[in-house]
Amino acid sequence: MKFKFIGNAGGIFTGKKGTKILCDPWIVDGVFEDAWYHYPPLKTKLSDIQDVDGIYVSHIHPDHYDERNFDFPKNIPLIILNEGPNFLKKNLINKGYNNFIEAKDNETIKFKEFKLTLYKPFTKGIFEESLIGNLIDSALVLENDGVTAINFNDNQPDENACSFLKNRFKNIDLAMLNYNAAGPYPSCFDNLTNEEKINENEKILKRNFDHLCNIIPILQPKSVLPFAGAYIIGGKNYYKNEYLGTTTWDECAEYLNENLKFNSKVFCLRENQTYDIKNQKQLEKYEKLDVNEMKKYIQSLKDKKYEYENDQMPDISKLKDEINLASTRFIDRVKRFNIELKSNVYLKIENKDVQIVKGKDTNRHLYCDLDLRLLNRILHKKAHWNNAEIGTHINFKRIPNKMDPDVHTCMSFFNL
């Protein structure tokens, strides 16, 4: 079995007999409401990755499932997790896809020469307590010709999950592990100074790297690929790259090589480079990313326009009425989770903070400030709150500075 890397969480597994499984094909820049760009820029085009036997789509986030450009022959099987609520399957059906190969959590299925096992989110949250938890992610284990690879993408395992996987699959040849913290913190939180954002950025990265150092000795994979969450921000929010909660895969690999207490081979791949998993061998020479060139590239993207910036500003009176209606519907939608949200949530409208969520903790507040044109799109389901968050389009202030993951999850249901 071999794996050819494309970018972010995208790549192609090839079995001994030549069966190809494409994973999470984000190719075209501009996901997360036009904010995310590949670095290095991709040479691969969508036309280059059509000749595959199956496509694994891990979840609905656009750096894994780019709805704008998901254009493949309808007869190619789509490998997805059978777990509700299945936002991904619903979206694919709406786009005319129905050739699904589905597996439930911890179910192993046969696909041509591969054995595939899929997993729902391993935890509700690795680093924060959450009542709702992760609703969308999956992970994929591929077995072929006596070789086992685990593509975790964004589904980060805890120590218990790693113990289970080690017992279940015994000899793991490759673990593809996320090392970044794609999200709005700390880059979008204006209750922090720039210096505090930089410090928080460093803390988050070390936390993530240390987590990998804890779980890799449990998994005991022969090799580790730092994987997924590799991106930069373009457009007017380009300055947030300085404290994005992310870094290069090279920095992660260097940290693991210095601190990992297990003899896994840690390696990185560039676009279209291939790793021979069975023989533990990189087939092309690897060169580290040039961070200075990356900074220059980020500067070149700062004048890129987000699509919503071309919209007309919404009528404020109408917008306020729609916000009130969305708030009422939001309360009904949150009831399905049978929880009480902790934080009070406010939207900034014409320099005034309009409360949209009443939390049970009177001393806990989350203030949200975003372009009203984008807010108007979110209300009318032409954009998505969570994508706007991850794309760094929303600026926050929170009091106290303590994560409330459930309120961020639920804001995905704030619309008409």
C-alpha positions, 0 to 999 in steps of 0.5 A: 500500500502506498499513499500519495499526498496532495494537500491538507487532508487530501491524498490517494491510497493505492493498494497492491493491485492498484485500487485507488482511494482518494481522500478529502479532495480540497483542491481549489483555494477559497474554502471557509467563505473564501479565506483558506489557501493552500501553502505551498500553492497546489499544482494539482487540478480537479481533472488530475484526480478523477481516475480513482476507484473510490472517494473517502469523504471524512466530514462536511467541513469544506477543506475535506468536502469542498461543495463548490468543486466536488465534481466527480463521476456519479458512478464513483463510490463515495465512502462515508460514515453511517452516523446521524445526524448525517449532514454530509450524506444529505448534502451529497444527495442534494448534489445528485450523488447516491452511490454510497458505501457506508459503514457504521462506527467500528464496522469493517467493510470490504472494498475491492482489495481493501478492508475499511473500518470507519470511526465516529468521533472518538471523543466529545472534545480532546482539550475542552469539556463539552456536552454536545461534542463533535457531531461530524468527523470520522476516521478511516482505517485501511488494511491491504496486503498485510499493511494497516494505515489509519487516517485520523484527519480531524478526528483526534483520538484520546489515549483510550481510543488509541489503546482500543485501536492498538488492540483492535489492529495490532501492528499499525504501519502508518498513523496520519495525525492532525497537529493543528488547531484550526479555528478562531482561537486565538486569532479572532479573540479581541479580549487578548492583546497581540502579545497574548495571542502569540503566547496562546498560539504557542501554548496551543501548538505545544499542547497539540504536539504534547498530545501526539507525544502521549498517544503515539507510544500507545498506538505504536505505529511504525511511521507517523505523518503530521496531517490535515489542517495545513492552510493559510488565511488570505484576504483582509484577515491575512494578518491573523496568520501570525497567531492562527493556532497552526504551524507547518508540518515541519515544525510538528515533525521536528518537535516529535523527533526531539520529544517522542518517546517511541521509535516511530518514523516521523516524516513529511510529504510535499504535493504529489510525493508518495510514501511506500507504507509497507517498506516504510520508504519515501519515494521522493526527496523531501525539502522543508517548507521555506517559511520566509517564502510562505510569509511573502505569499501571505502578503500577496494574498492580502488584497483578495476579496471575499465574495460577501464583500461584493454584496449590498449592505442589508437593510438594518431594520429588516436585519434586526427583525430577522435576527430576532426570528433566528434567535427564537428558532435557535432556542427551539433547535438547541432544545434537541440537545437537552442542554442549557447553554452557559454563555450569553451571546451578543451580535454587534449591530451598529456599534450596539451589542444585541443579545441573541442567546441567554445563557444560564451563567449571568457572568459569562459573555461572548460578543460577536462582531462580523461583517453584516453582509456575511451575517445576512448570508448566514441568516439566509443559509448562503453561508455558515456560521461555523465556516465563518468562524473557522475562516476567521471572519468573526471577531470575538470577545469573551468574558471570562476568557474560557472556552464554551465549546457547546455555544460555538457548536450550537451557533451553527443552527443560528439561521432562518 
